[in-house]
């Protein structure tokens, strides 16, 4: 458990005056595997209606050049909650029954907000690990994806103690969720305990339900009897609305709603089937938009909407099924960008980002500024007048001036690192985008899709693009600007070595 940072923060909080009742509430809605082109408000050719997110954008500010820290799940979530690039800790996701992504020294966004009197809650997908207690090595075995996999069965795990290392130990007062929809254990967790212990095993070859598109992608492991994946999103929606209804205007709260969709399994509920022209995924996206609408509706009905900051974004780009979807339905989840989830290509990390703050952010504003999700922490600390401890949020820039409409002659961020795994790195600085390898690909692009988009491969040692003219990353100008390549490579090395990237 983390104790030292929390103690320091608590002592710091005692030395400050109580917060005013007018502190804004904060809601972050974090979608999973959602492409930039899935939102109708930023893709005129989208085959998916997104009326609630369109409305959110019309009432707030939409960023057209926003990025997640990673092209995969757990790392981006860590970065958002700490203001720290994920690669300063690790590159990969937290696997089934994996330990916490966090170190004891990490200071998180909910911890910071709690020093200023905020109630904090996380609902939905965690995927950042717990401290599990195992009785022995995993005894389960199954052949999945053409290889033999070992897995923990219910009898291999000590379920007797409360869970530690999870949301409650990272600054959240309350948690409710299923952990990760396609990872065991398949069970509801409330705070640090299971609502019901998982005593059965998920049969990954016979889940018991039909999947609408793609695969279930379930990992083998413990589940509760009768576990129904189709009940996950409706349950999380009801819990979120209930939580909002419990809040009062004189006590600010921070809610981190981490949605499972539109990540696989692609399982829209029956009432949403056929609501898009992009197949089951489009229907699942439509349902995700509906969930966002339910959050807005609950805030309004409770009378909290005018004093609540709402941020909507996603952890990375769309999954590999987007290639087939584009060819079949003419819907491009990645928009005009090259690449998908996992890639350092733009489509892997260029994500939707909308922020609404009534009376503070001009309605319908659009910013082309390059921002990163690591910037959320410094921005919310500034808005709530919460002091960041030394060395906290080392990569987080304060975006508040941008939100207030300030224009900069040069980019606010000196540069932004794009990375998923440890061998391919990108750096964005102004109009320039540098990638240190001949390709930013990890998700293999089918030849049919490559032909559809007229993409060509590159053979230079590294890549350089002018993103002002070539956001689709078609024209590699590596050989024309050796001085830019050298500058970008030096900045990237400096950021990696010095432990921070914010200009000091």
C-alpha positions in Angstrom: 0.0 0.0 0.0 1.1 3.6 -0.6 1.5 5.5 2.6 4.2 8.1 2.3 2.8 10.2 -0.5 -0.7 10.1 1.0 0.7 11.2 4.4 2.6 14.1 2.8 -0.4 15.2 0.9 -2.7 14.9 3.9 -0.3 17.1 6.0 0.0 19.6 3.2 -3.8 19.8 3.1 -4.1 20.6 6.8 -2.0 23.7 6.3 -4.4 25.2 3.8 -7.7 26.9 4.2 -10.9 24.9 3.4 -12.0 25.0 -0.2 -14.9 27.2 -1.3 -18.3 25.5 -2.1 -18.0 26.6 -5.7 -15.2 24.3 -6.6 -16.2 22.6 -9.8 -17.1 18.9 -9.9 -15.0 16.9 -12.3 -16.2 14.0 -14.4 -13.8 12.1 -16.8 -15.4 9.7 -19.2 -12.8 7.5 -20.6 -13.7 5.3 -23.6 -11.7 2.2 -24.6 -10.3 1.6 -28.1 -12.3 4.4 -29.7 -11.0 6.0 -32.9 -10.9 9.7 -33.7 -13.1 9.1 -36.7 -15.9 7.4 -34.6 -17.3 10.7 -33.5 -19.7 12.3 -35.9 -18.7 15.8 -34.8 -15.2 15.3 -36.2 -15.8 12.9 -39.0 -18.5 14.1 -41.5 -18.3 10.7 -43.2 -19.0 8.7 -40.0 -21.6 6.0 -40.2 -22.3 6.3 -36.5 -24.7 8.8 -34.9 -23.2 10.3 -31.8 -25.7 12.9 -30.8 -24.7 13.2 -27.1 -21.0 13.6 -27.8 -21.8 16.1 -30.6 -23.8 18.1 -28.1 -21.0 17.9 -25.5 -18.6 19.3 -28.2 -21.1 22.1 -29.1 -21.2 23.1 -25.4 -17.4 22.9 -24.7 -14.0 22.8 -26.4 -13.0 20.0 -28.8 -9.3 19.4 -29.4 -8.4 18.1 -32.8 -4.8 17.1 -32.0 -5.0 15.3 -28.7 -3.0 12.2 -27.8 -3.0 9.4 -25.3 0.4 8.5 -23.8 0.3 5.0 -25.3 -1.3 3.0 -28.1 -2.6 0.5 -25.5 -4.7 0.4 -22.4 -3.1 0.2 -19.0 -0.2 2.6 -19.8 -2.5 5.4 -21.0 -4.6 5.0 -17.9 -1.6 5.3 -15.6 -0.4 8.4 -17.6 -3.8 10.1 -17.3 -4.0 9.5 -13.5 -0.4 10.6 -12.8 0.6 13.2 -15.4 3.6 10.9 -16.1 4.4 9.3 -19.4 3.8 5.6 -19.1 7.2 4.6 -20.4 8.8 6.0 -17.2 7.2 3.0 -15.5 6.6 0.3 -18.1 5.3 -0.3 -21.7 3.0 -3.2 -21.4 -0.5 -3.7 -20.1 -1.3 -5.3 -16.7 -2.0 -8.9 -17.5 -4.6 -11.1 -15.8 -3.9 -11.1 -12.0 -1.0 -8.7 -12.6 0.4 -6.4 -9.9 -0.3 -2.6 -9.7 1.2 -0.4 -12.4 1.9 2.2 -9.7 4.9 2.7 -7.5 4.6 3.8 -3.9 6.1 7.1 -4.8 3.5 8.0 -7.4 1.2 10.8 -6.7 -2.2 10.5 -8.5 -4.9 12.9 -9.6 -7.5 11.7 -7.0 -4.9 12.1 -4.2 -4.2 15.7 -5.3 -7.9 16.5 -5.5 -8.6 14.9 -2.1 -6.2 17.5 -0.5 -8.7 20.1 -1.6 -11.8 18.4 -0.2 -12.9 16.4 -3.2 -14.8 13.1 -2.9 -13.3 10.7 -5.4 -14.8 7.7 -7.2 -13.8 5.3 -10.0 -16.4 3.3 -11.8 -15.8 0.8 -14.6 -12.6 -0.6 -16.0 -9.5 -0.4 -13.8 -6.9 -2.5 -15.6 -4.1 -1.1 -13.4 -3.6 -4.1 -11.2 -4.1 -5.3 -7.6 -2.0 -7.1 -5.1 -3.2 -10.6 -5.5 -2.4 -13.4 -3.0 -1.8 -16.8 -4.7 -1.8 -20.2 -2.9 0.3 -21.7 -5.7 1.3 -21.4 -9.3 -1.6 -21.5 -11.8 -3.0 -25.0 -12.3 -5.4 -24.3 -15.2 -4.3 -24.9 -18.8 -6.0 -24.2 -22.1 -5.1 -23.9 -25.7 -6.0 -20.5 -27.0 -4.8 -18.5 -30.0 -2.7 -21.5 -31.1 -0.7 -21.7 -27.9 -1.0 -23.4 -24.6 -1.9 -21.0 -21.8 -1.6 -21.4 -18.0 -4.2 -19.7 -15.9 -5.2 -19.3 -12.3 -8.3 -21.3 -11.2 -10.4 -20.2 -8.3 -8.7 -22.6 -5.9 -5.3 -21.2 -6.7 -6.1 -17.8 -5.2 -6.5 -16.6 -1.6 -9.8 -14.7 -1.6 -10.0 -14.2 2.2 -8.4 -10.8 2.4 -9.6 -7.4 1.0 -7.9 -6.4 -2.2 -5.1 -3.9 -2.0 -3.1 -1.9 -4.5 -6.3 -1.0 -6.5 -8.3 2.2 -6.7 -8.7 2.7 -3.0 -4.9 2.7 -2.6 -4.5 5.2 -5.4 -6.6 7.9 -4.0 -10.2 6.9 -4.8 -12.8 6.9 -2.0 -15.1 4.5 -3.9 -14.8 1.9 -6.7 -17.2 -0.2 -8.5 -16.5 -2.3 -11.5 -15.5 -5.6 -13.1 -11.8 -4.7 -13.4 -11.4 -5.4 -17.1 -14.3 -6.8 -19.2 -12.2 -9.4 -21.0 -9.8 -10.4 -18.2 -10.5 -12.5 -15.1 -11.8 -12.5 -12.5 -15.2 -12.1 -14.1 -17.0 -10.6 -11.1 -18.1 -7.3 -9.6 -15.7 -5.6 -7.2 -17.0 -2.8 -4.9 -14.3 -0.9 -3.1 -11.8 -3.6 -2.0 -14.1 -6.6 -1.9 -15.9 -8.9 -4.3 -19.7 -8.6 -4.4 -19.7 -12.3 -5.0 -16.7 -14.6 -5.1 -15.8 -16.2 -8.5 -16.0 -19.9 -8.0 -16.3 -21.1 -11.6 -14.0 -20.9 -14.6 -14.6 -19.0 -17.8 -14.7 -21.4 -20.8 -13.1 -19.2 -23.5 -14.3 -21.6 -26.2 -17.9 -21.6 -25.0 -18.8 -18.3 -23.3 -22.5 -19.1 -23.4 -23.5 -16.0 -25.5 -23.0 -14.8 -29.0 -20.5 -12.1 -29.9 -21.6 -9.6 -32.5 -18.3 -8.8 -34.2 -14.7 -10.0 -33.8 -13.9 -12.3 -31.0 -14.8 -12.5 -27.3 -11.0 -12.0 -26.5 -11.7 -13.4 -23.0 -8.7 -14.7 -21.1 -9.3 -17.9 -19.1 -9.8 -17.6 -15.3 -12.3 -17.4 -12.5 -15.9 -16.1 -12.9 -19.0 -15.9 -10.9 -21.8 -18.3 -11.7 -24.0 -17.0 -14.5 -21.7 -14.1 -15.4 -23.3 -12.2 -18.3 -21.1 -9.9 -20.3 -24.1 -8.1 -21.7 -25.0 -6.9 -18.2 -21.7 -5.1 -17.7 -22.3 -1.8 -19.4 -25.9 -1.4 -18.3 -24.8 -2.1 -14.7 -22.0 0.5 -14.8 -24.4 3.0 -16.3 -26.9 2.6 -13.5 -24.1 2.7 -10.8 -22.8 5.9 -12.3 -26.2 7.6 -12.4 -26.8 6.5 -8.8 -23.4 7.9 -7.7 -24.2 11.3 -9.3 -27.6 11.3 -7.6 -25.9 10.9 -4.2 -23.8 14.0 -4.6 -24.6 17.4 -3.2 -23.8 20.9 -4.5 -21.7 21.9 -1.5 -19.3 19.0 -1.7 -17.2 18.7 -4.9 -16.6 15.3 -6.4 -14.3 13.8 -8.9 -15.7 10.8 -10.9 -13.5 8.7 -13.2 -15.8 6.7 -15.4 -13.7 4.2 -17.3 -16.0 2.6 -19.9 -15.4 -0.9 -21.3 -16.7 0.0 -24.8 -16.1 0.0 -27.6 -13.3 -2.4 -26.8 -14.0 -6.0 -27.7 -16.0 -8.0 -27.0 -18.3 -5.9 -29.2 -21.6 -6.6 -27.5 -24.2 -3.8 -28.0 -27.4 -4.5 -26.0 -30.5 -5.4 -28.0 -32.1 -1.9 -28.0 -29.0 -0.5 -29.7 -28.7 -3.0 -32.5 -29.2 -1.5 -35.9 -28.8 2.1 -34.7 -25.8 2.7 -36.9 -24.6 2.0 -40.4 -21.3 0.6 -39.3 -22.3 -2.9 -38.1 -22.2 -4.1 -34.5 -19.2 -1.9 -33.6 -21.1 1.1 -34.8 -24.1 0.1 -32.6 -21.8 -0.4 -29.7 -20.4 3.1 -30.3 -23.9 4.4 -30.4 -24.5 2.8 -27.0 -21.3 4.3 -25.7 -22.6 7.7 -26.8 -25.9 7.0 -25.1 -24.1 6.2 -21.8 -22.3 9.6 -22.0 -25.7 11.1 -22.5 -27.0 9.4 -19.4 -24.2 11.0 -17.4 -25.0 14.4 -18.8 -28.7 13.9 -18.0 -28.0 12.8 -14.4 -25.8 15.9 -13.8 -28.5 18.2 -15.2 -31.4 16.6 -13.3 -29.4 16.8 -10.1 -28.7 20.5 -10.7 -24.9 19.9 -10.9 -24.3 20.4 -14.7 -23.5 24.1 -14.5 -20.7 23.6 -12.0 -19.2 20.4 -13.4 -16.2 20.0 -15.7 -16.8 17.1 -18.1 -13.9 15.6 -20.0 -14.4 12.9 -22.7 -11.5 11.1 -24.3 -10.2 7.6 -25.0 -7.2 5.5 -24.0 -6.0 4.7 -27.6 -7.0 4.2 -31.2 -9.4 1.5 -32.5 -8.7 -2.2 -32.5 -7.6 -4.2 -35.6 -11.3 -5.0 -36.5 -11.4 -1.4 -37.9 -9.6 -2.5 -41.0 -12.4 -4.9 -42.1 -15.0 -2.4 -40.9 -13.7 0.3 -43.2 -13.8 -2.0 -46.2 -17.2 -3.5 -45.4 -19.1 -0.4 -44.2 -17.0 2.5 -45.5 -16.6 3.7 -41.9 -13.0 4.6 -40.9 -12.7 4.5 -37.1 -9.2 6.0 -37.4 -10.5 8.9 -39.5 -7.9 10.1 -41.9 -5.0 8.9 -39.8 -2.6 6.1 -40.5 -2.6 3.1 -38.1 -4.5 1.7 -35.2 -4.2 0.6 -31.6 -0.7 -0.3 -30.6 0.9 1.7 -33.5 3.1 4.7 -33.1 1.4 5.8 -36.4 -1.0 8.6 -35.6 -4.1 6.4 -35.5 -2.7 4.5 -32.5 -2.8 7.5 -30.1 -4.6 10.4 -31.8 -7.8 10.3 -29.8 -11.1 12.3 -29.2 -10.8 14.9 -26.5 -13.7 17.2 -25.5 -13.9 19.3 -22.3 -17.0 21.2 -21.1 -17.0 23.8 -18.3 -20.1 26.0 -18.4 -19.4 29.7 -18.1 -15.6 29.1 -18.3 -15.0 27.5 -21.7 -16.6 29.1 -24.7 -19.2 26.8 -26.2 -18.4 25.3 -29.5 -14.7 26.1 -29.3 -12.2 24.1 -31.3 -8.5 24.0 -30.6 -5.8 22.7 -33.0 -3.2 22.8 -30.2 -1.2 19.6 -29.7 -2.1 18.3 -26.2 -1.6 15.0 -24.3 -3.7 13.2 -21.7 -0.8 13.7 -19.3 -1.8 17.3 -19.3 -5.1 16.6 -17.5 -3.4 16.4 -14.1 -1.6 19.8 -14.1 -4.7 21.4 -15.6 -7.1 20.2 -13.0 -4.6 21.0 -10.2 -4.5 24.6 -11.5 -8.3 24.8 -11.8 -8.9 23.5 -8.3 -5.9 25.4 -6.7 -4.3 22.1 -5.7 -0.6 22.2 -5.3 1.4 19.5 -7.0 4.2 18.1 -4.9 7.7 18.3 -6.2 8.4 15.7 -8.9 4.7 14.9 -9.4 3.2 15.1 -12.9 6.6 15.5 -14.6 5.2 15.5 -18.1 2.0 17.4 -17.5 1.4 20.9 -19.0 -1.3 23.3 -17.6 -3.9 23.8 -20.4 -6.0 26.3 -18.5 -4.9 29.3 -20.6 -5.9 27.4 -23.7 -9.3 26.6 -22.2 -9.8 30.3 -21.5 -9.1 31.0 -25.2 -5.5 32.2 -25.0 -3.7 31.9 -28.3 0.0 31.0 -28.5 2.5 32.0 -31.2 4.3 28.8 -30.6 3.0 25.5 -29.2 2.3 25.3 -25.5 4.0 21.9 -25.2 7.7 22.0 -26.2 7.2 18.5 -27.6 5.1 15.4 -27.1 6.3 11.8 -27.0 4.4 9.1 -28.9 5.2 5.5 -27.8 3.7 2.1 -27.2 6.5 -0.5 -26.9 10.1 0.1 -26.1 11.6 -0.2 -29.7 9.6 2.5 -31.6 9.4 6.1 -30.5 7.9 9.2 -32.0 8.2 12.9 -31.1 5.9 15.7 -32.1 7.3 19.2 -32.0 5.3 21.9 -33.7 4.6 20.8 -37.2 7.3 18.1 -37.2 6.7 14.5 -36.3 9.8 12.2 -36.0 9.7 8.4 -35.7 12.9 6.6 -34.9 12.2 3.6 -37.1 11.2 3.0 -40.8 7.7 2.3 -39.7 5.3 3.1 -36.8 3.4 -0.1 -37.3 2.6 -2.8 -34.8 -0.9 -3.7 -35.9 -0.3 -5.4 -39.2 -2.2 -3.6 -42.0 -3.9 -5.9 -44.5 -2.8 -5.5 -48.1 -6.4 -4.8 -49.1 -6.6 -1.9 -46.7 -3.2 -0.6 -47.7 -4.3 -0.6 -51.3 -7.6 1.1 -50.4 -5.8 4.0 -48.8 -2.9 4.0 -51.2 -0.3 3.7 -48.5 3.3 2.9 -49.4 6.1 1.6 -47.1 9.3 3.6 -46.3 12.9 2.5 -46.4 14.8 5.3 -44.5 16.3 4.6 -41.1 13.8 6.9 -39.5 10.8 9.0 -40.5 9.9 12.7 -40.6 6.5 14.2 -41.5 5.2 17.7 -41.7 1.9 17.3 -39.9 0.6 20.7 -41.0 0.6 19.4 -44.6 0.6 15.6 -44.1 -1.4 14.4 -41.1 -2.0 11.2 -43.0 1.7 10.4 -42.9 2.2 9.6 -46.6 5.1 11.9 -47.5 8.3 11.0 -45.6 10.7 13.9 -45.7 13.5 12.3 -43.6 16.3 13.0 -46.1 15.3 16.6 -46.7 15.8 17.8 -43.1 18.8 16.2 -41.3 19.0 19.1 -38.9 15.4 18.5 -37.8 16.1 14.8 -37.4 19.1 15.6 -35.1 17.1 18.1 -33.0 14.2 15.7 -32.5 16.4 12.7 -31.7 18.2 14.9 -29.1 15.0 16.1 -27.4 13.7 12.6 -27.2 16.8 11.3 -25.6 16.8 14.2 -23.2 13.2 13.6 -22.1 13.9 9.9 -21.6 17.1 10.5 -19.6 16.2 13.5 -17.4 12.9 12.2 -15.9 10.7 15.0 -16.9 9.6 16.8 -20.1 7.8 19.9 -18.8 9.9 23.1 -19.4 11.3 24.4 -16.1 
